[in-house]
Structure formats: structure tokens, C-alpha cells
Amino acid sequence: MKRIIIDALLFLAILLLPPLAPLIVAFFLSYYFESFYEIIFVGIFIDSLYGRSLSGFYDFSHLATFISAVLFVLSIFAKKRLKFHSDR
């Protein structure tokens, strides 16, 4: 139940806050939960609402999705190395 409420607040933050803020919040939530796959969906929703193609990157229009996927993978590796996270 706690995770559903946090997910609802996170997706509400996508609509109300600047695009970078929900990514930062989702990054910190990925350390709180064991596997926080919602971070990838946050990137997809941000790209759907605010995304535009970047001409310098060959019209790449999925930058937030790419960043959120990288943050998800980094959080997996960082959780294995953090001492305080392994105590849970």
C-alpha cells in the first residue's frame, strides 16, 4: 500500500514539477525500494509530456528514458556496494 501511494505521488509530481525534479526523486526512491522499476516509467512519461528531439544527437528524443534507465542500472550496482543498504 505504501508503494502505491508513493507511486501516485511520484506520477503527480511528473505533472506538477519541472521535468528534472521527478527524476531526482525517483533516483532516491530507487535506493529505498529493492527494485524500483517505476523510475523507467517516470522517464517514459517525462519524454511523452516534455520530450523533444535533440538535433545534436541525431534527433534522439528519448533522453529522460535513457537517463532513467542508466540511473536504474547504477542504483542496482550501487546497492550491492553500499554497506548500509545490505543490512536491510
Contacts in CASP RR format, 6 or more apart in sequence:
PFRMAT RR
TARGET T0000
AUTHOR 0000-0000-0000
METHOD contacts of the structure
MODEL  1
MKRIIIDALLFLAILLLPPLAPLIVAFFLSYYFESFYEIIFVGIFIDSLY
GRSLSGFYDFSHLATFISAVLFVLSIFAKKRLKFHSDR
3 33 0 8 1.000
6 29 0 8 1.000
7 38 0 8 1.000
10 22 0 8 1.000
10 25 0 8 1.000
10 26 0 8 1.000
10 29 0 8 1.000
10 38 0 8 1.000
10 42 0 8 1.000
11 42 0 8 1.000
11 45 0 8 1.000
13 21 0 8 1.000
13 22 0 8 1.000
13 25 0 8 1.000
14 22 0 8 1.000
14 42 0 8 1.000
14 45 0 8 1.000
14 46 0 8 1.000
14 49 0 8 1.000
15 49 0 8 1.000
19 46 0 8 1.000
19 49 0 8 1.000
19 50 0 8 1.000
19 51 0 8 1.000
19 64 0 8 1.000
22 42 0 8 1.000
22 46 0 8 1.000
23 39 0 8 1.000
23 42 0 8 1.000
23 43 0 8 1.000
23 46 0 8 1.000
23 64 0 8 1.000
23 67 0 8 1.000
23 68 0 8 1.000
23 71 0 8 1.000
26 36 0 8 1.000
26 38 0 8 1.000
26 39 0 8 1.000
26 42 0 8 1.000
26 68 0 8 1.000
26 71 0 8 1.000
27 39 0 8 1.000
27 71 0 8 1.000
27 75 0 8 1.000
29 36 0 8 1.000
29 38 0 8 1.000
29 39 0 8 1.000
30 36 0 8 1.000
30 39 0 8 1.000
30 71 0 8 1.000
30 72 0 8 1.000
30 75 0 8 1.000
31 75 0 8 1.000
31 78 0 8 1.000
31 79 0 8 1.000
31 82 0 8 1.000
31 85 0 8 1.000
35 76 0 8 1.000
36 72 0 8 1.000
36 75 0 8 1.000
37 72 0 8 1.000
39 68 0 8 1.000
39 71 0 8 1.000
39 72 0 8 1.000
39 75 0 8 1.000
40 65 0 8 1.000
40 68 0 8 1.000
40 69 0 8 1.000
40 72 0 8 1.000
42 64 0 8 1.000
42 68 0 8 1.000
43 64 0 8 1.000
43 65 0 8 1.000
43 67 0 8 1.000
43 68 0 8 1.000
44 64 0 8 1.000
44 65 0 8 1.000
44 68 0 8 1.000
46 64 0 8 1.000
46 65 0 8 1.000
46 68 0 8 1.000
47 61 0 8 1.000
47 62 0 8 1.000
47 63 0 8 1.000
47 64 0 8 1.000
47 65 0 8 1.000
50 64 0 8 1.000
51 61 0 8 1.000
51 63 0 8 1.000
51 64 0 8 1.000
52 61 0 8 1.000
53 59 0 8 1.000
53 60 0 8 1.000
53 61 0 8 1.000
54 60 0 8 1.000
54 61 0 8 1.000
54 63 0 8 1.000
57 63 0 8 1.000
60 66 0 8 1.000
79 85 0 8 1.000
79 86 0 8 1.000
80 86 0 8 1.000
END
